[in-house]
Amino acid sequence: MINEYKKESRLLIQKALEQSFISVPAQFRQEFFRYQQAHLFKFFLQVNLVAQLAYFSYIFADWFMLPDIGFIAFLVKGSYTLCMTLITFAIYKYSKSNLVFDLMLPASIVGATAIWFWLVNLSQSPDVPIYLYASLVFIVLANLCIQIRFKAAVIISMLISLIMYIGVYFAVSKDLHQLQIFALIYNPVLMFSLYISWNSTQKSRIVFLHNKLDQLNREALDIMAHTDVLTGLNNRRQFMQLANYHIHSQNKLQHPTALLIFDVDRFKTINDQFGHFVGDFVLQQIADTCRHVLRSQDILARFGGEEFIILLPNTNLHQALEIAERLRKSIENSGVKLETQQELKFTVSIGIAEFNAKNRDLHHVIQLADKALYQAKNMGRNAISTYKTAS
């Protein structure tokens, strides 16, 4: 029986991937942030440093295009770049938050844009109208970095655009014609940069969701590989692995260990009289009963057909008999409702064997428990029999 939570999670992710605007389901959001932390943190550091270096490099253009404010531009932009670089390294070292880093560059560009237009408006250079168009790089840089939250990109883009339009308006002496020309050139760049941001955030979500879906599929296949589909219990192969690990991890089995094998009495008659569908319900009911009766340390499996097997760690023969009796009574008192509303009752026969220092071979102890099971059958069924090995 495949884990229902994993099944629901896979369906939820598949549905999310089918949407035009992909969003990460709420239950996976923290995991999404951790995934981005692992894959994007160094990218955020690098893109911030490169962007700050690019911003500072414009001081050479300032000296050439705006010579009357070249020195003050060098001081102001240099100081701002140094400040943002120190903050970037501080976030990288102490914050370790992708959510902060995701907005670090766009937020710093808001300040950089304001400084740019303040300096441009201080200049009396005739090249100011041409130099204004170099500011288009700000909106591209602002949206280049955002990988997680597109809504934040939209808000910051609108804020940067507002600063730019106000700065251009005053830089061209309130000439609406010049402002209109700037808008005709700027708006396509704005839309393209927002598309870059939208595409980046979508891609990061798609990659995460596909990776998560692959992980859940692998886990489901792994569960199916060692789980009995009908009952949800361990299958025979998984039981042998778990039991052998327990047996051989104990130093000469210093702690007592017992093994139970049981099967459903007259199970063939149940299948023949009521059908295999009812027989499956019987096996599922027995599996549920075992889960309630047994301890968390016990290793339970469907061994094949109507046969079940249990390894009881830290359990001596007397304790194993008590557990077997509780299990026998619980199964005897359970039942499966038929279509006629009648309740079908059934019983099990149980064989018990124990491990000791001289007998640690799992296959051999299973054979002994199997012999004890047939003894219980010969006793009239709905019974318990033990096979104690020599010490």
N, C-alpha and C positions, 0 to 999 in steps of 0.2 A: 504494500500500500504506500504509494508515493506521498511524501510529506505535503499536506494540503497548503501550508503556508508558502512553500516554494512554488507550487503550482499556481497559486493566486498571484504571486510576485511575478512569475514569468508572463502571465496573461496581462498584468498591469503594465509591464515594460513593453510588451508587444503592442498594446493599445497606444501607449505614449509615442512609440516610434512611427505609428501610422498617422499621427497628427501633422498638420501643415506647420504649425509653430510648436516645436517640441519642447516640452518642459519635463523636468525630472520630478517624478512622483514624490510627495512629501516624505514618505517613509524611507526614501533613499537619499534625501537631500544632504544629510550630514555625511553620508558615505561618499557622495559626489564631491563635496568640499574636500574631504580627505584625499580622494583620488586626484583632484586637481592640485592639491598640496604636494603630492608625491611627484607629479609629472610636469607642473608648470612653474614651480617656485623659482628655479634658477632662470627660467625664461623671463619671468617678471623682473628679476634683478638685472639681467643683461639688457633688456629693452629699455628699462628706466635709465640705466647708465648711458646707453647709446643715444637716447633722446636728449638727455641733459648735455652730452657732449655736442650734439648737433645744434642745440639751442645756443650754447656758448660760442660755437664756431661762427655764429652770425655777427659776432663783434667785428670780424674782418670786413663783412659787408657794410656794417655800420660806419666804419672808418672811411670806406670808399664812397658810400651813397649819402651818408649823413655826417660829413666831416665836422660840422659845428657842434655835434653832441657825441663825437666818437669816444672821448675820454670818459664822460659820465656814463655812456652806454657800457663801456668796459667795466667800470666799477659796479654799476647796478646789476648788470647781467652776470658778471663774475661772482658777485656776492650771493645772488639768488641761486645760481647753479651750484655753488659750494654748499649752501644751506640745504638744497634739495638732495644733493649727493650724500651728505651726512645723514639726513633723515632716511634716505633709501637704505643705507648700510645699517642704520639702527633698527629699522623694521625687519631687515633680513636677519639680523642677529638676535633680536629680542622678541619681536612680535610673532614671527613664523606664521603669519596669517595671510592666506591667499586672498581672502575677502578684502583685506586692507590693501594688499599689493595690487589687486585688480583695478583699484581706483586711484592708486598712487600717482601714476603718470597723468591720467586725465585731470585729476585735481590740481597737480602742479602746473599743468598747462593753462588752467584758468588764470593762475597768478602770472605765468609767463606771458600770456596774451595781454593782460592788463598792463604789465610793465612795457611790453613792446609798443603798444599804442600810446602810452603816456610819453615814452621817449620820442616816438615819431611826431607827436604833436608839439614837442619842444623844439623840433628842428625847423629851420627856415630853408632847408635845401630844396632846390627845384625838382629833385628826383623823388620827393616824397610820394607823389601820386603813383609812380611806377613801383616804388619800394613797398607800397601797401599790399601788392599782390603776393609778395613773399610770405605774407601772414597766412596764406592758405595752408601752409605746411602744418600749422597748429591743429587744425581740425582733423587732418589725416593722422598725425601722431597721437592725438587724444583717443581716437577710435581704433588705432592699430593694436593697442595693448589689451583692451578689454576682452576677456575670454569667458567670463562667468555670468555677468548680469547685464543684459542688453538694455533694460529699462534705465539703468544708471547711465549708460552710454547716451541715451536719448536726452536725459536731463542735463548732463554735462555739455553735450553738443549744443543744446539750446542756450545754455549759459555762455559758452564761448562765443556763439554766434551773436548774442546780444552785445557782448563786449566789443566784438569786431565791428558790428554795424555802428555802434556809438562812436568808436574810435575813428572809423572811416569818415563818418558824417562830419566830425570836427576837423579831421585832417584835410578834407577837401573844402574847408570853409563853408560847410553846410550846403554844398552844391548837390542838389537832388539828382541831377543828371549823372554826375560822377558816381553817386551812391548807387544809382540804378545799374550802371555798367558793372560796378563791383559785384552787385547782387547777382546779375546774370552769369557772371563767371564763378562766383563763390557757391551758389546754391547747388549746381551739379556736383561740385567737389564734396559738399556737405552730404548730399544723398549717397554718393559713392562710398564715402568713408563710413557712413552709417550702415551701408550694406556690408562692408568689410567686417564691421563689428557684429552685425547680426549673423553673418555667415560663420564667424569665429565662435560665437557663443553656441550656435546651433551645432556646429561640428564637435565642440567639446562635449556637449550633452549626448550627441549621437554615439560618439566613441565610448563614453562612459556606459551608456545604456546597453550597447552591444557587448561590451566587456562583462557587464553584470549579468546579462542574459546568458552569455557563454558560460560564466561561472555557475549559474543556477542549473543550466543544462548538464554541465559536468557533474554537479552534485547529485542531480536527479539520476543520471546514469550510474553514478557510483552507488547510490542507494539501491537502485534496481539490481546492481551486480551482486549485492550481498544481502538483499532482503527478499523474503517470500512475498510475492505480489498479493496473494489472497489474504493472508493474515497480518502482514506487516511485520512479522517476526524475522529474526535472522534466518537465512537459509542454511542448508547443510554445510556448504563451503565456508561461510562466515563463522559458523559455530566451531568448526574444526580449527580454524585459525585462532579464534578467541580463546578456546579451551586449551589448545596447545601452548599458547602464550602464557596463560595463567599457570598451567602445570609446570612449565619449565622455568618460569620466573621465580617460583618458590624453591628455596634451597632444601632439596630432599623432602619436599612437601612437609615442612615442619608443622604447618597448619593443616587440620583435617579437611578433606575435600570429598564430596560425594557426587554421584551422578544418577539422574533419574531418566528412565525412558517409559513413556506411556503411549497407548493408542486408544482409539475409540472402540468400545465393544460393539460388535456386530455392525460395523460401519457399512459394509456391503449391503446389508439388509436395508439400512436407512436409504442408501442411494437407489436401490432397486424399488423400494416401496414408495418413496416420496420424491425421488429425482435428485440429480446431482446438484441442482440449485439449492435445495434444502440441505444437502450434505455440505455444501460450501458454507452455508449459514452456521451449521453445527461447528465446523472448524474455526470460523471466526469468533463464535461465542466462546469456545474453549480458549482461544488466544486471549480474548478480553478478560476472561476469568483468571487466567494465569498472570496477567499483568497486575491484577488487583491483589492476588494472593502472594506472589513472590516478592522477594526483596530486590532493591536496586542493584545489589552486587551479583545476583544470580544471572546466569547466561542461559537464555531461553531461545529455542529454535524449533521451527517445523523441520523435522528430519526427513520427511518424505511421506506422501500420501496422507494417511490419518495418524501418522506417528510423530510424536514430539519428544524433545530431549532437553534436559536441564542440567547444567553444571552448577553445583552448590558450593561455592568457596567457603572456607572457614566453617565447615559444617561436618560434624561427626555423624555416625550412622544413626544414633538415637534422634538427633535433631532432624536428620533427613527424613526419618519415619514420620515425625510430627508434621513436617512441611508437606509430605506426600499425603498424609491423611487429611490435612486442611484442604489441599487441592482436590482430592477425590470427593470429599463432601461438597465442596463449592460447585464442582462440575455436576455432581448428582442433583443438586438443588437448582441448578440453572435449567434453561430450556429454550426452545425456539418455537415461536408461534407459527402455526400453519395457516393456510388460507381459510380453513374451516374454523379458525379462532381457537382451535385446540392447541395445547402446548406439547411439543414433542420433547420427551425426556431422554437422556442418554447418560451413559457412564463410561468410565475409563478404567483400565487395568494398568498398574504401575510396577515397574521393576527398578530395584535400587542396587547399586554397587558402590564400593568406596575405593579410594586410592590409598596407598601407603608407601613407605620407603622402598619396599620390594616391588611394588607394582605401580609404575608411573606411566605405563603405555596407554594412551587414550583409546586406541583401537581395541586393545584387549579388555579394558574396563567396560567399553560399550558392549562388547560381546557378552560379558558377565551380566551386565544390566539387562541385556536382551534375553538371556536365559532366565533371569528372575522374572521378567515380564511374562514369558510363557508359563512359568510356574503359577503366576497370578491368574492367568487365563484358565489353567487347569484346576485352579481352586474354585472356579465358578464365575470368574470375571467380577468387575467392580471390586477388585481386591488389590492388596499390596504385598509384594514379596521382595525379600532381600537376598543378595548374594554377597557374602562377606568373604574377602580374600584373606589368605593366611598372612599373618604379620611376620 
